[in-house]
Amino acid sequence: MVDSRDYAFEGVRPEVHDDARVSREATLVGDVHVGADASVWPGVVLRGDVAPVEVGAESHVGDGAVLHAASLGDRVMIGHGAVLNETTVDDGALVGFNTTVNADVHVGERCIVASGTVVPNGYDIPPESFVRGVPARATPLDETRIDAESIFEAYSTGGYTDLASRHSELF
């Protein structure tokens, strides 16, 4: 993580797996862990001061997203401009562009949270749900017309890992 903005907080420094890609224009503070083959894009803030920030293996945090005391499982996609505060996102979930996920929220495995959604404090989203709206409401994916498998395949197959590896000057 040469030249990136990483800062210790109370003696704890961010840890980034050797196979992860973190933009030099991202900011990592304190107790932050970025897993193998994950990517953290320009303008992202990962702030692990009141609790850790975990970015699982093959997870990707899009440009301008802010994660404060948040935990992402493996193969999670966080869209550009999303804000997650004291949130847990399980494996394979997708959180859309400009989504706000408030404190004490749990996003279940393989959920799709639509762009622009606002998830209120304390919301527990069941696995394999489609979440949308202000405030958010969840619908089981199998009750929608969404082709969830094609969406998961498009974003969870390593395509973003490959894209990050091609941006040699950005990371």
Backbone bond lengths (Angstrom), bond angles and torsions (degrees), N, CA, C in turn:
res aa  C-N    CA-C-N  psi(-1)  N-CA   C-N-CA  omega(-1)  CA-C   N-CA-C  phi
1 M - - - 1.445 - - 1.528 108.90 -
2 V 1.279 116.89 53.92 1.450 122.74 -178.97 1.522 109.91 -67.69
3 D 1.319 116.67 135.02 1.459 124.70 175.07 1.529 115.58 70.37
4 S 1.331 119.29 -0.93 1.461 117.94 177.92 1.511 108.83 -76.40
5 R 1.303 115.63 167.13 1.456 120.57 179.16 1.521 108.50 -94.06
6 D 1.324 116.07 93.39 1.453 119.13 175.03 1.517 109.26 -120.14
7 Y 1.320 114.17 138.19 1.453 120.68 -172.21 1.516 110.42 -130.88
8 A 1.307 115.78 138.28 1.460 120.30 173.25 1.526 108.78 -75.08
9 F 1.317 115.21 152.25 1.462 121.55 171.68 1.519 106.52 -135.12
10 E 1.315 115.72 119.44 1.466 123.06 -177.97 1.529 111.29 49.36
11 G 1.341 114.33 44.37 1.456 121.39 174.97 1.518 116.08 83.04
12 V 1.321 118.57 0.13 1.465 121.57 -179.85 1.528 109.12 -107.37
13 R 1.338 115.12 126.82 1.467 121.25 -179.10 1.525 109.75 -107.25
14 P 1.319 116.76 152.55 1.467 120.45 174.76 1.529 111.46 -59.91
15 E 1.338 115.22 147.67 1.464 121.95 175.91 1.521 108.39 -122.22
16 V 1.328 115.57 127.22 1.461 121.66 -178.22 1.525 108.09 -124.00
17 H 1.326 116.16 126.40 1.463 121.41 177.95 1.527 109.08 -59.20
18 D 1.325 116.79 145.45 1.461 121.46 -178.79 1.527 113.26 -58.61
19 D 1.332 117.43 -27.33 1.460 120.62 -178.51 1.531 113.36 -93.80
20 A 1.315 117.56 3.44 1.471 121.50 177.48 1.519 109.22 -85.51
21 R 1.327 115.08 160.77 1.457 121.12 176.25 1.526 108.16 -122.69
22 V 1.328 115.56 119.81 1.461 121.64 178.78 1.523 107.42 -122.99
23 S 1.319 116.22 121.93 1.459 121.12 -179.42 1.521 110.86 -59.47
24 R 1.317 114.81 145.90 1.463 119.88 174.62 1.520 110.87 -66.08
25 E 1.314 117.69 -14.86 1.459 122.30 179.98 1.529 112.87 -100.31
26 A 1.325 117.35 14.58 1.468 122.26 174.55 1.526 108.51 -98.13
27 T 1.336 116.54 155.80 1.461 121.66 179.00 1.523 108.66 -119.79
28 L 1.331 116.32 124.57 1.463 122.98 178.72 1.514 107.99 -120.14
29 V 1.339 116.00 129.48 1.463 120.80 -175.24 1.522 110.10 -129.02
30 G 1.335 116.08 123.81 1.457 121.50 169.80 1.512 114.49 74.11
31 D 1.336 115.50 -134.29 1.459 123.72 -171.78 1.531 110.02 -80.27
32 V 1.336 114.99 79.99 1.462 123.15 -177.60 1.521 107.48 -123.10
33 H 1.338 115.73 134.80 1.466 121.67 177.97 1.523 107.85 -129.81
34 V 1.345 116.45 125.76 1.453 122.04 179.12 1.521 107.09 -117.56
35 G 1.348 116.25 121.75 1.460 122.50 -173.61 1.517 114.37 -80.63
36 A 1.323 114.64 175.78 1.466 123.35 -178.43 1.523 111.34 -59.29
37 D 1.313 115.16 138.88 1.464 123.66 176.17 1.523 113.56 59.14
38 A 1.319 117.57 18.55 1.464 122.08 173.65 1.525 108.34 -84.71
39 S 1.341 115.52 161.23 1.459 118.84 173.98 1.523 109.88 -135.43
40 V 1.325 113.92 143.00 1.466 123.32 179.09 1.524 105.02 -128.48
41 W 1.334 116.38 115.59 1.455 122.72 -167.95 1.532 112.28 -92.80
42 P 1.337 118.19 174.66 1.462 121.34 -175.63 1.531 112.80 -57.95
43 G 1.313 114.44 142.75 1.453 121.41 175.82 1.521 114.99 80.69
44 V 1.312 117.93 -2.53 1.465 121.34 179.65 1.524 109.21 -72.26
45 V 1.345 115.33 142.52 1.461 122.18 171.91 1.523 107.45 -120.09
46 L 1.328 116.43 123.20 1.459 123.25 173.77 1.522 106.32 -115.57
47 R 1.332 116.90 107.76 1.464 120.25 -172.97 1.522 110.35 -115.75
48 G 1.341 114.71 106.91 1.456 122.03 -179.28 1.513 111.04 -107.27
49 D 1.329 116.37 70.14 1.466 118.85 178.99 1.528 111.73 -107.11
50 V 1.315 119.83 -51.61 1.471 120.04 -179.94 1.521 111.59 -82.60
51 A 1.329 117.66 -19.85 1.465 124.96 174.81 1.527 106.93 -163.23
52 P 1.339 117.29 161.76 1.463 119.74 -177.53 1.521 113.48 -65.55
53 V 1.335 114.33 157.90 1.460 122.31 166.85 1.522 105.82 -112.76
54 E 1.331 115.21 125.00 1.461 122.05 179.41 1.523 108.28 -117.60
55 V 1.332 116.57 128.20 1.452 122.10 173.63 1.520 105.60 -119.12
56 G 1.339 116.36 109.95 1.460 121.35 -174.06 1.514 113.63 -69.55
57 A 1.315 114.72 171.77 1.464 122.14 179.17 1.524 110.19 -58.64
58 E 1.329 115.20 138.68 1.462 123.29 178.07 1.525 113.32 59.41
59 S 1.318 116.95 22.51 1.469 121.08 174.08 1.515 108.53 -94.26
60 H 1.333 115.60 153.95 1.453 120.13 -174.93 1.520 109.56 -136.30
61 V 1.329 115.26 130.23 1.462 121.68 -178.53 1.530 106.58 -114.00
62 G 1.350 115.52 114.23 1.458 122.02 -173.05 1.510 114.28 -74.60
63 D 1.311 114.73 162.80 1.462 124.14 -176.10 1.528 112.04 -45.35
64 G 1.326 115.77 131.73 1.455 122.03 172.30 1.514 115.92 75.74
65 A 1.316 118.92 4.31 1.471 120.46 178.44 1.527 110.01 -73.37
66 V 1.335 115.59 152.14 1.466 122.14 177.96 1.520 108.04 -125.18
67 L 1.330 116.53 123.81 1.460 122.42 175.65 1.517 107.81 -120.47
68 H 1.318 116.00 119.79 1.457 122.03 178.01 1.517 107.25 -119.56
69 A 1.330 116.02 118.61 1.464 121.16 178.20 1.528 110.86 51.89
70 A 1.323 116.93 46.96 1.464 122.66 -176.25 1.522 110.26 -118.76
71 S 1.331 115.19 153.29 1.455 121.06 -179.35 1.519 109.70 -127.75
72 L 1.344 116.13 123.39 1.454 122.28 177.32 1.514 109.08 -110.39
73 G 1.317 116.58 133.57 1.457 120.85 174.47 1.518 110.29 -72.89
74 D 1.325 115.87 -160.06 1.458 122.21 178.63 1.525 110.52 -84.27
75 R 1.339 116.46 148.92 1.466 124.40 177.03 1.523 112.95 56.53
76 V 1.324 116.58 38.31 1.468 122.35 176.85 1.522 108.26 -94.98
77 M 1.328 116.13 139.99 1.463 121.73 175.92 1.523 108.26 -113.89
78 I 1.326 116.45 125.33 1.465 122.10 175.48 1.525 107.03 -113.70
79 G 1.325 116.63 121.01 1.455 121.93 -175.95 1.516 113.45 -72.68
80 H 1.312 114.75 163.44 1.461 122.55 179.04 1.525 110.09 -55.14
81 G 1.313 116.06 135.11 1.457 121.48 173.31 1.514 115.69 75.79
82 A 1.313 118.51 5.11 1.468 120.20 178.99 1.529 110.12 -71.23
83 V 1.336 115.96 150.78 1.460 122.35 176.73 1.523 107.60 -125.58
84 L 1.328 116.49 122.65 1.462 122.18 178.73 1.514 107.88 -124.21
85 N 1.324 116.70 123.87 1.457 121.83 -177.65 1.517 109.19 -123.87
86 E 1.332 115.60 118.54 1.472 121.00 178.17 1.523 110.55 49.54
87 T 1.334 115.07 56.23 1.457 124.13 -172.01 1.521 110.20 -126.55
88 T 1.336 116.53 147.37 1.461 122.17 171.77 1.522 108.30 -116.52
89 V 1.334 116.15 129.13 1.461 121.92 178.29 1.530 106.74 -121.62
90 D 1.330 115.60 120.06 1.462 120.65 -176.89 1.529 112.42 -79.03
91 D 1.339 115.23 170.17 1.463 123.43 -175.56 1.526 112.95 -49.77
92 G 1.323 114.59 139.07 1.449 122.09 170.67 1.508 116.59 73.86
93 A 1.319 118.64 7.29 1.470 120.95 -178.62 1.528 110.64 -82.95
94 L 1.325 114.81 155.48 1.458 122.27 177.46 1.522 108.60 -122.47
95 V 1.329 116.77 128.33 1.465 122.25 177.42 1.519 106.31 -116.99
96 G 1.332 116.68 119.61 1.453 122.30 -171.07 1.512 115.83 -73.21
97 F 1.338 114.31 172.11 1.454 122.72 179.36 1.531 110.67 -54.57
98 N 1.333 115.25 141.80 1.471 122.86 172.23 1.526 113.90 53.25
99 T 1.292 116.62 31.53 1.465 122.13 175.87 1.522 108.66 -87.18
100 T 1.333 116.46 144.19 1.464 121.67 174.51 1.519 107.96 -114.56
101 V 1.320 115.76 122.75 1.459 121.50 178.61 1.519 106.65 -118.56
102 N 1.331 116.17 111.00 1.458 122.00 -173.66 1.521 113.28 -80.33
103 A 1.324 116.84 -175.83 1.461 123.61 -171.45 1.524 112.74 -66.12
104 D 1.329 113.04 149.74 1.464 122.30 175.43 1.522 112.72 59.83
105 V 1.320 116.89 36.83 1.463 122.10 177.15 1.520 108.33 -102.56
106 H 1.326 115.16 140.77 1.458 122.17 174.03 1.524 107.66 -120.02
107 V 1.338 116.76 119.54 1.460 122.65 177.40 1.526 106.42 -101.89
108 G 1.330 116.52 117.66 1.461 121.72 -176.42 1.518 113.75 -69.16
109 E 1.308 114.43 167.53 1.451 123.38 -179.45 1.528 110.89 -58.03
110 R 1.342 114.85 138.30 1.469 123.62 174.20 1.529 112.98 57.50
111 C 1.326 116.80 35.74 1.465 121.40 173.10 1.514 109.39 -87.47
112 I 1.312 115.41 156.57 1.458 122.04 171.28 1.522 106.21 -121.39
113 V 1.340 116.31 117.29 1.458 122.03 177.64 1.530 106.13 -104.95
114 A 1.327 116.04 115.55 1.464 121.61 -173.68 1.526 111.97 -64.84
115 S 1.313 115.30 152.49 1.463 121.96 176.19 1.521 110.27 -54.98
116 G 1.337 115.34 140.03 1.452 121.25 176.13 1.514 115.90 78.80
117 T 1.304 117.52 0.79 1.467 121.33 179.76 1.525 110.34 -68.47
118 V 1.330 116.43 146.11 1.468 121.95 172.77 1.525 106.87 -118.58
119 V 1.334 115.20 114.36 1.459 121.34 -179.08 1.528 108.01 -98.78
120 P 1.356 117.94 118.54 1.463 120.64 -176.29 1.526 113.21 -72.06
121 N 1.322 115.27 163.88 1.466 121.93 177.98 1.522 110.98 -51.90
122 G 1.343 114.66 140.31 1.447 120.95 170.79 1.516 115.87 75.71
123 Y 1.295 119.33 8.17 1.459 122.67 -177.31 1.524 109.76 -76.00
124 D 1.333 117.34 133.84 1.466 122.84 177.42 1.520 107.53 -112.74
125 I 1.319 116.81 109.98 1.461 121.74 -175.87 1.530 108.40 -95.36
126 P 1.333 117.20 119.21 1.463 120.10 -179.25 1.526 111.90 -63.32
127 P 1.340 117.56 153.47 1.466 120.61 176.35 1.526 111.23 -54.60
128 E 1.335 115.43 151.94 1.454 123.95 175.49 1.527 112.69 53.56
129 S 1.328 114.48 49.49 1.468 121.66 176.69 1.518 110.28 -113.33
130 F 1.325 115.08 154.83 1.462 122.30 168.92 1.520 105.65 -105.77
131 V 1.328 116.04 125.74 1.459 121.68 -173.80 1.515 108.51 -120.08
132 R 1.349 116.26 132.28 1.466 119.43 -178.85 1.524 108.85 -155.50
133 G 1.327 114.77 159.37 1.446 120.50 171.19 1.511 115.33 105.30
134 V 1.340 113.17 172.32 1.461 122.76 178.48 1.522 106.49 -133.75
135 P 1.314 119.35 100.87 1.462 127.41 -1.80 1.531 110.78 -75.74
136 A 1.312 114.72 165.24 1.459 121.64 -176.00 1.522 112.35 -63.20
137 R 1.324 113.77 147.08 1.459 120.14 168.27 1.524 106.50 -137.12
138 A 1.319 115.65 144.81 1.462 121.36 -174.97 1.525 110.64 -109.52
139 T 1.326 115.59 141.16 1.452 123.89 175.85 1.525 106.93 -129.90
140 P 1.324 119.24 134.48 1.475 118.92 175.51 1.526 110.23 -55.60
141 L 1.332 116.79 135.70 1.464 120.94 -178.54 1.522 111.81 -55.51
142 D 1.328 117.50 -36.35 1.459 119.34 -177.52 1.534 113.13 -71.88
143 E 1.336 117.17 -5.91 1.462 121.20 175.40 1.530 111.73 -101.40
144 T 1.329 116.72 9.35 1.470 121.34 179.57 1.522 109.52 -113.61
145 R 1.296 115.69 172.82 1.468 121.37 174.71 1.523 111.22 -95.03
146 I 1.301 116.63 9.05 1.464 121.63 -178.33 1.523 109.28 -73.19
147 D 1.333 115.67 132.91 1.462 120.50 174.42 1.529 107.22 -87.20
148 A 1.321 113.84 80.05 1.470 120.38 -174.87 1.520 111.73 -59.31
149 E 1.315 117.44 -39.09 1.468 119.42 -177.92 1.517 111.92 -61.29
150 S 1.319 118.27 -40.43 1.467 119.56 179.37 1.526 110.59 -68.85
151 I 1.330 116.83 -35.34 1.467 120.16 177.46 1.522 110.09 -65.96
152 F 1.344 116.72 -47.67 1.465 119.68 179.66 1.531 110.90 -62.87
153 E 1.325 116.78 -39.83 1.459 119.91 179.19 1.524 111.13 -63.86
154 A 1.319 116.67 -41.53 1.463 120.65 -178.58 1.522 112.30 -64.37
155 Y 1.331 117.57 -34.14 1.459 120.22 -173.59 1.516 115.00 -108.89
156 S 1.308 118.65 -13.03 1.465 119.84 -174.96 1.519 113.06 -115.10
157 T 1.316 118.42 13.73 1.459 120.65 -176.09 1.521 113.56 -94.70
158 G 1.283 117.58 -1.31 1.459 119.76 -177.39 1.514 112.73 103.95
159 G 1.321 117.63 0.29 1.458 120.21 179.07 1.513 112.57 -59.59
160 Y 1.328 116.58 -39.04 1.461 120.00 178.98 1.525 110.53 -72.05
161 T 1.326 116.98 -34.51 1.466 120.66 175.37 1.519 109.13 -61.06
162 D 1.324 116.16 -43.67 1.466 120.60 178.08 1.527 111.15 -63.85
163 L 1.332 116.42 -44.30 1.464 120.29 179.21 1.529 110.33 -58.67
164 A 1.316 116.28 -45.97 1.474 119.72 179.60 1.527 111.23 -60.87
165 S 1.332 117.50 -38.76 1.460 119.99 -179.03 1.523 112.06 -67.44
166 R 1.322 117.65 -23.50 1.471 121.84 179.20 1.524 112.86 -82.43
167 H 1.318 118.06 -12.50 1.467 122.56 -179.91 1.530 110.10 -93.94
168 S 1.304 116.84 66.51 1.466 120.69 -173.30 1.537 112.88 -61.26
169 E 1.321 119.52 -32.64 1.457 120.02 -177.76 1.519 112.97 -85.94
170 L 1.320 117.39 -16.71 1.459 121.46 -177.18 1.525 111.58 -82.80
171 F 1.312 116.04 -27.63 1.471 120.09 -174.84 1.519 111.19 -114.91
